């Protein structure tokens, strides 16, 4: 994604194109891997100078709300926040594949069918208003390494 496109997305979400926000977004978009706020902070602090960890948390959440990132649940560290770039169209519902070896994240196109929503409502009385599905596995590169 170009910086120009990134700036358009930020503006459309009422976010200013700041040096710190752009650096966090660029790091996440370029890596294609998961990262914790502490990892983002450690990587960018030497380049940006004054950058507080609370600012990194705030920026990651803003970028998530803007649809540029997604929160990732890691089975080995469920209590630790983790983020990854999300390159899918926000208007199109999608899910994520996460490599438990290297943290690579891929978008997978699959849908939670209305039939399932109806079945859930009949069985439980719940009206489904949303859902999140995340699939963990081993990517081809990690599989070739024997992970």
C-alpha positions as CSV (number, residue, x, y, z in Angstrom):
1,X,0.0,0.0,0.0
2,X,1.4,3.4,-0.9
3,X,1.8,6.2,1.6
4,X,-0.8,8.2,-0.5
5,X,-3.4,5.4,-0.1
6,X,-2.6,5.1,3.6
7,X,-3.1,8.8,4.0
8,X,-6.5,8.7,2.3
9,X,-7.6,5.9,4.6
10,X,-6.4,7.8,7.7
11,X,-8.2,10.9,6.5
12,X,-11.4,9.0,5.8
13,X,-11.3,7.8,9.4
14,X,-10.6,11.3,10.8
15,X,-7.0,10.5,11.7
16,X,-4.2,12.9,10.9
17,X,-1.2,11.7,8.9
18,X,1.4,12.0,11.7
19,X,5.0,10.8,11.6
20,X,4.4,8.3,14.4
21,X,1.1,7.0,13.0
22,X,2.6,6.5,9.5
23,X,5.6,4.8,11.0
24,X,3.5,2.3,12.9
25,X,1.2,1.7,10.0
26,X,4.1,1.3,7.6
27,X,5.9,-1.2,9.9
28,X,2.9,-3.3,10.3
29,X,1.9,-3.2,6.6
30,X,5.4,-4.0,5.5
31,X,6.1,-6.9,7.9
32,X,3.0,-9.1,7.2
33,X,3.6,-10.6,10.6
34,X,2.0,-10.3,14.1
35,X,3.5,-7.8,16.6
36,X,2.8,-6.9,20.1
37,X,2.7,-3.2,21.1
38,X,6.0,-3.7,23.0
39,X,7.6,-5.1,19.8
40,X,6.4,-2.2,17.7
41,X,7.6,0.3,20.4
42,X,11.1,-1.4,20.6
43,X,11.5,-1.4,16.8
44,X,10.4,2.2,16.2
45,X,11.7,4.0,19.3
46,X,15.3,4.3,18.0
47,X,14.0,5.8,14.7
48,X,11.4,8.1,16.2
49,X,13.1,9.2,19.4
50,X,10.4,10.1,21.9
51,X,7.7,7.5,21.5
52,X,5.8,6.2,24.5
53,X,4.4,2.8,24.8
54,X,0.9,4.2,25.6
55,X,1.1,6.1,22.3
56,X,1.9,2.9,20.4
57,X,-1.2,1.2,22.0
58,X,-3.4,4.1,21.0
59,X,-2.1,4.2,17.5
60,X,-2.5,0.4,17.0
61,X,-6.1,0.7,18.2
62,X,-6.8,3.6,15.9
63,X,-5.3,1.7,12.9
64,X,-7.5,-1.3,13.9
65,X,-10.6,0.8,14.0
66,X,-9.6,2.2,10.6
67,X,-9.5,-1.3,9.2
68,X,-5.7,-1.3,8.5
69,X,-4.9,-3.8,11.3
70,X,-6.6,-6.6,13.1
71,X,-6.2,-7.9,16.6
72,X,-4.8,-11.4,16.7
73,X,-5.2,-14.0,19.5
74,X,-2.2,-16.1,20.0
75,X,-3.0,-19.4,21.8
76,X,0.4,-19.4,23.6
77,X,-0.2,-15.9,25.0
78,X,-3.9,-15.2,25.0
79,X,-3.6,-12.3,27.5
80,X,-1.1,-10.5,25.3
81,X,-2.4,-8.1,22.7
82,X,-1.1,-8.7,19.2
83,X,-1.8,-7.0,15.9
84,X,-1.3,-7.7,12.2
85,X,-1.9,-5.8,9.0
86,X,-5.3,-6.5,7.4
87,X,-5.2,-5.8,3.6
88,X,-8.7,-7.0,2.9
89,X,-11.5,-4.7,2.0
90,X,-13.3,-3.6,5.2
91,X,-16.7,-3.9,3.5
92,X,-16.1,-7.6,2.7
93,X,-16.3,-9.9,5.7
94,X,-13.2,-12.1,6.0
95,X,-11.2,-14.1,8.4
96,X,-7.4,-14.6,9.1
97,X,-5.0,-17.5,9.0
98,X,-2.1,-17.1,11.4
99,X,1.1,-19.0,11.3
100,X,2.1,-20.2,14.8
101,X,5.7,-20.6,13.6
102,X,6.5,-17.1,12.3
103,X,3.4,-15.0,12.9
104,X,2.6,-14.5,9.2
105,X,-1.0,-13.5,8.6
106,X,-3.1,-14.2,5.5
107,X,-6.7,-13.2,4.7
108,X,-9.0,-16.1,4.0
109,X,-12.3,-15.6,2.3
110,X,-15.0,-17.6,4.0
111,X,-18.4,-16.7,5.2
112,X,-20.5,-17.4,8.2
113,X,-23.7,-18.3,6.4
114,X,-27.1,-16.9,7.3
115,X,-28.2,-20.5,7.7
116,X,-25.8,-20.8,10.7
117,X,-27.1,-17.6,12.1
118,X,-30.7,-18.9,11.9
119,X,-29.6,-22.2,13.4
120,X,-28.0,-20.4,16.4
121,X,-31.0,-18.3,16.9
122,X,-33.4,-21.3,16.9
123,X,-31.2,-23.2,19.3
124,X,-30.2,-20.5,21.7
125,X,-32.4,-17.5,21.2
126,X,-29.4,-15.3,20.4
127,X,-29.5,-12.9,17.5
128,X,-26.1,-13.0,15.9
129,X,-24.7,-9.5,15.4
130,X,-21.1,-10.4,14.5
131,X,-18.4,-13.0,14.8
132,X,-14.7,-13.5,14.6
133,X,-12.9,-16.6,13.2
134,X,-9.1,-16.9,13.3
135,X,-7.4,-20.1,12.1
136,X,-4.0,-21.0,13.3
137,X,-1.6,-23.3,11.4
138,X,1.8,-23.5,9.9
139,X,2.6,-21.5,6.7
140,X,4.5,-23.3,3.8
141,X,7.8,-21.6,4.7
142,X,7.7,-22.8,8.3
143,X,6.5,-26.2,7.2
144,X,9.5,-26.6,5.0
145,X,11.7,-25.8,8.0
146,X,10.1,-28.6,9.9
147,X,7.9,-26.6,12.3
